[in-house]
Amino acid sequence: MQSDRIKFQSYKDKVITAQEAAFFFKDKMTVGTSGFTKAGDSKAVLPAFAERAKFENIAITLITGASLGQTTDTDLANNNALYKRMPFQSDAALRKKINDGEILYIDQHLSETAEMLENKHLPKIDIAVIEATYIDENGNIIPTTSVGNSPTFAHLADKIIIEINTSIPLEFKGIHDVYISENYPNRQILNVTASNDRIGQDYITIDSKKVVGIVFTEILDSPAQPTEIDVKTAAIAEHLLGFLENEITAGRLTNSLMPLQAGIGKVANAVMSGFVKSSFENLVMYSEVLQDSTFELVDSGKMNFASASSITVSENCYKKILANFDFYKDKMLLRPQTISNSAEVIRRLGVIAINTAIEFDIYGNVNSTHIAGTKMMNGIGGSGDFARNAYLSIFVTQSSSKEGNAVSHVLPMVSHVDHTEHDVDVLITEQGVADLRGLAPRERAKVIIENCVHPEYKEELSDYFNRSKLRGGHTPHLLEEAFKFHLRFLQTSSMKKML
């Protein structure tokens, strides 16, 4: 019942339709909406605005926590409803518009967006659209399956539209830890010394005078699409677990490791699932997203607690969580991404960061965003927040892909740099592990070529490196050949050397 979801009397007469809410949007407005990796996003108002834009010449700058679910980004892109988008997306139709230059896109570290808004380095938020489980007696918002940038959007926006999602159980109250840092120069420390530390409130405080409408919906989050662990991802997981076991043997880690972070996607999820059958115990997570593998680890007794900014799981996993919510509730926290991705907290906790690369080069530079240096895939997300500050910064990818191993993911030089070699400690493919700690560039190249490259490309990369050394330099390169793998692929659809 609606009365169960609106406990603040002043809001009772503010219930409107999604279509009515969409008419608050004006051309060239900046809109901030909840949503982080398809969780807790606007499922009524933004789709209604996309439909409106089909018949009007109107476009907005849209800022979210991360990617949106359903077909929202697709509909907004196809109906020319977006002028600019940030800080992350994962939608094919939107991606095409971005790469065609029809929509401007700002690819940003996920910890930075709220900071830049608070510091007035970005345009002000005209309207915030925030998904809620319910509104409490004091007018506060109880979030749903993500927190993301919602507290900052609500704090800074001129107007607020609340989307109450009746599919979310009222029992969700209590799993959130909402905190907004003070403005400079009066900022205090973030007093998080363990993954399960609480420093904030379990609701988002808002100015009730800003609320212009409340919309009801019952649409579920878009489910994550589970993928079976294949031979390559299983091998990557095995190499990762072996590396961590060696760290224990060397006395650098205990059997409980350090707090774990894993990027989103099938490789990262499959790698994390590998921990279920490991000998590790009493694990904790300090990450961005709780995926299926997180709950597998909790179910197995391997993981005690997980902190992140959203829950993004498959349909079956979501049903399991709801059916056993009392069991899971005290084992997780959802925080704003300024906290989940905070450099201060990541460094203090000693997080082991495990993220996915599109490609890396023989010196350890990582590209996680662009295909052939120009075409955006999704974005850097939070990988940079963690890589720069982690106790261990690990990147994983397959050594080759496409039919006949037509693409090598280890190259002479990456076509775009997201993570320099300074922020990368360990690289892992299904071929093996390259531990780069304490190695100079020439040493790194030898270890990467020997341990991570697919056999189809090992001889050519070795030849490239050996000839580069003859030319000299701290980081030897043959600039006229550095992108030959990419150029070959653009010309022939294969990076393999022509015979």
FENVENNOR-V572322 format. One record per run of one state. SS is the DSSP state (hx for helix, st for strand, lp for the rest). FROM is the first residue (numbers start at 1). TO is the last residue. If there is no record, write none. Layout:
BEGIN
SS:FROM:TO, SS:FROM:TO
END
This chain:
BEGIN
lp:1:1, hx:2:5, st:6:6, lp:7:8, hx:9:14, st:15:15, lp:16:17, hx:18:22, lp:23:29, st:30:33, lp:34:35, st:36:36, lp:37:38, st:39:39, lp:40:44, hx:45:53, lp:54:59, st:60:63, lp:64:71, hx:72:78, lp:79:81, st:82:87, lp:88:91, hx:92:99, lp:100:103, st:104:107, lp:108:111, hx:112:118, lp:119:126, st:127:132, lp:133:133, st:134:135, lp:136:140, st:141:142, lp:143:145, st:146:146, lp:147:147, st:148:148, lp:149:149, hx:150:156, lp:157:158, st:159:165, lp:166:169, hx:170:172, lp:173:175, st:176:178, lp:179:200, st:201:201, lp:202:203, st:204:204, lp:205:207, hx:208:210, st:211:217, lp:218:230, hx:231:249, lp:250:259, st:260:262, lp:263:265, hx:266:277, lp:278:282, st:283:286, lp:287:288, st:289:290, lp:291:291, hx:292:300, lp:301:302, st:303:308, lp:309:309, st:310:311, lp:312:314, hx:315:323, lp:324:324, hx:325:329, lp:330:331, st:332:336, hx:337:340, lp:341:342, hx:343:349, lp:350:351, st:352:356, lp:357:358, st:359:361, lp:362:365, st:366:367, lp:368:369, st:370:371, lp:372:374, st:375:376, lp:377:382, hx:383:389, lp:390:391, st:392:396, lp:397:399, st:400:401, lp:402:402, hx:403:405, lp:406:406, st:407:408, lp:409:409, st:410:411, lp:412:418, st:419:419, lp:420:420, hx:421:423, lp:424:425, st:426:429, lp:430:431, st:432:435, lp:436:440, hx:441:452, lp:453:454, hx:455:471, lp:472:483, hx:484:492, lp:493:499
END
